[in-house]
Amino acid sequence: MEISNGGIDNTGSIITIKGMLSLLMQSVDDEKNEKKVISLAMGDPTVHSCFHTTHVATEAVAEALLSEKFNGYAPTVGLPLTRSNACNLGLQNLECVFPLDRAIAEYLSRDLPYKLTPDDVFVTSGCTQAIDVAMALLSRPGANILLPRPGFPIYELSAAFRHIEVRHFDLLPDKGWEVDLDDIESLADQNTVALVIINPGNPCGNVYSYQHLQKIAETANKLKTLVIADEVYGHLVFGDKPFVPMGVFGSTVPILTLGSLSKRWIVPGWRLGWFVTTDPCGMFRKPKVVERMKKYFDILGGPATFIQAAVPSILQQPDEVFFKKTLNLLKQSVDICYNKIKEIPCISCPHKPEGSMAVMLKLNLSLLDDISDDIDFCFKLAKEESVIILPGTAVGLKNWLRVTFAVDPYSLEELEAENGSEFKAHVFSSSSELLQKLQEKWSSVKKKPYPAMYSSIFGGIILDPAMMVIPIDDHMVHRGHGVFDTAIILDGYLYELDVHLDRFLRSAVSARISSPFPRSTLRSILVQLTAASQCKKGTLRFWLTAGPGDFLLSPAGCPTSAFYAVVIDDDFSQCKEGVKVITSSIPMKPRLFATVKNVNYLPNVLAKMEAEDKGASASIWIDEDGYVAEGPNVNVAFITHDKELVLPFFDKILSGCTAKRLLELAPKLVEQGRLKSVKTANLTVDEAKGAAEMMYVGSTLPLLPITVWDEQPIGDGNVGELTMALSDLLWEDMVAGPETQRHCVSYDQ
Ligand SMILES: Cc1ncc(COP(=O)(O)O)c(C=O)c1O
């Protein structure tokens, strides 16, 4: 039997990434080569233990699976159960609250100037199937499609199966891999059915600006063709440019947005993707088009039903800590790759990645002996060094290389130490070499997060972040013998500097650290530092330590104490959304240590991490007598059903400056008759959980509503009215309070 290749089929000539990778893996010489295989070729970060999905996602899938309600077929366009029929089926937790298509529509609508509806959304088996669906729906005799070069070869393959002619337009390496719009104009004709853009870009790691996307939309509109926006790497950006979805320009040109959970949630194996008509003008809403799309989706199986059922919970609870961690890891790996590549003469990187998980590197063959092209280079690299990278030819660019940086940054450091051999630490031969290395880290950072630091060791203010260091023999570094405090800078004013400074000095007395300067000098340094930083909104953190000396337990060998301070460019605003908290299982610090703001924050860090692991914002400590104590770096406050504001006594916990200020300001609400009274008291867990409202109170918040504690709602589970009234009082005090609370920084000195 023969399977027809139907006329113009050229599928045989297309190299797939998977196909190329398996050939490269086969060429690793196992016998001769004892080296561990290092793959920088596959866009699947799950092979590295540092990349794992959020517990929110795994718990949602586990819940769906264990419910045994999702073992049947799903409707082929996803799980569009309506509120009423889902409830009739007993599916209370999942789609009853949030049908799948609506969940995806709402998730994508968050970044659009208009609202998508569930009818715009079709669920696919990963973004790969969404690509294939797009090709199938657009195919017609004589059709052609414009694809980026370099690109993602699945497009070529799928187009070949559908007999759609592929025309490539270039991405321009020297212009941050922007689309060559002139190329597009010269390639398109009346048979062009679509042009494809991948943003954030695979394989180039580029992120398109709003302006460039707008130009693409205008060009497509002029050429009367639609845009397929592959946003499988949506939101995976770590450079200066934000991710702008192409759908923002849906009114200019109809857009098909393709995406999946694969990359942002690090679950490529779950095969959950989407095909979305991002088209507020309704081009795709013509009855015939809708019918054709629906019919086509009838052929497809879609992802497993229990994965589909979990999606609403996953999209509804974006785990920002998890997203941030992923971006930090990717950024760390990119920095290492980019800096190392600079040291390799035969390869160069024209554009440092700002997003996605891959980068294109140019190979300079003239500097290599006995290497004929990129494919030869990659096969020899696999054979001789057991390092797998993808030849550019596989993504459309000969004599380039595609490297995936979604790898453990530490494994990249190891790679530096010759693959397989023992790690060899570099010895810096001179301080200028070291200085260069320190400055490298900051050279690509446009806005410095730490604009200024003071060090009594240096005896002055430092503006170069590479030099913001403290001595390793400082008693704070190796024994934790130091105290600290934080004040905020808002609109060019230092808020509550004096109360923070007083607490700082009280902590220093308890820690038996004497200040190298009198209080007035410390205060003056902090004000001058803030002025030198030019920062108008941020935090000012400062430390007193036993100072440098020897490495012994006693500070007797540390002759002078040290004072350090740093300004951090931070953004914060009034918190209006409620958060979840849990009771901490990490023991709280005993009174002596809890009441002193010392640097031993291990219990606090573990308590915060425990909360984050459980999908909560932070935790609550309960003292040994069963009374509510505090959060890991915030105080906690309650409003009872009798409208009393109650804060736990400060005798066993840190006496919060913001909490104390709240106690001073809250009587205004008593005068207005909104609150009955304001007090500090012992509160049992039951009393606290039975409160009408609950909140965290701390410097940068200043007040964060808590709506759920240990999965139980506080009051009616909504952000409380009195909580917000108190928050307004504090915020007002921060932005326009009396001079006693706010020190105006004179930045012109
Ligand atoms: C540009 C691009 N589109 C689509 C896909 C496929 O995504 P999925 O794994 O969700 O099928 C990938 C995967 O690497 C990709 O890089």
PDBQT file of the ligand as one rigid body, heavy atoms in Angstrom, charges set to zero:
ROOT
HETATM    1  C1  LIG A 801       7.166  28.962  18.175  1.00  0.00    +0.000 C 
HETATM    2  C2  LIG A 801       6.497  27.749  18.738  1.00  0.00    +0.000 A 
HETATM    3  N1  LIG A 801       5.233  27.513  18.419  1.00  0.00    +0.000 NA
HETATM    4  C3  LIG A 801       4.592  26.428  18.895  1.00  0.00    +0.000 A 
HETATM    5  C4  LIG A 801       5.242  25.511  19.700  1.00  0.00    +0.000 A 
HETATM    6  C5  LIG A 801       4.519  24.288  20.155  1.00  0.00    +0.000 C 
HETATM    7  O1  LIG A 801       3.965  24.463  21.420  1.00  0.00    +0.000 OA
HETATM    8  P1  LIG A 801       3.289  23.264  22.212  1.00  0.00    +0.000 P 
HETATM    9  O2  LIG A 801       4.353  22.562  22.957  1.00  0.00    +0.000 OA
HETATM   10  O3  LIG A 801       2.298  23.908  23.108  1.00  0.00    +0.000 OA
HETATM   11  O4  LIG A 801       2.648  22.391  21.219  1.00  0.00    +0.000 OA
HETATM   12  C6  LIG A 801       6.554  25.724  20.075  1.00  0.00    +0.000 A 
HETATM   13  C7  LIG A 801       7.265  24.784  20.942  1.00  0.00    +0.000 C 
HETATM   14  O5  LIG A 801       8.438  24.837  21.175  1.00  0.00    +0.000 OA
HETATM   15  C8  LIG A 801       7.211  26.869  19.577  1.00  0.00    +0.000 A 
HETATM   16  O6  LIG A 801       8.479  27.132  19.888  1.00  0.00    +0.000 OA
ENDROOT
TORSDOF 0
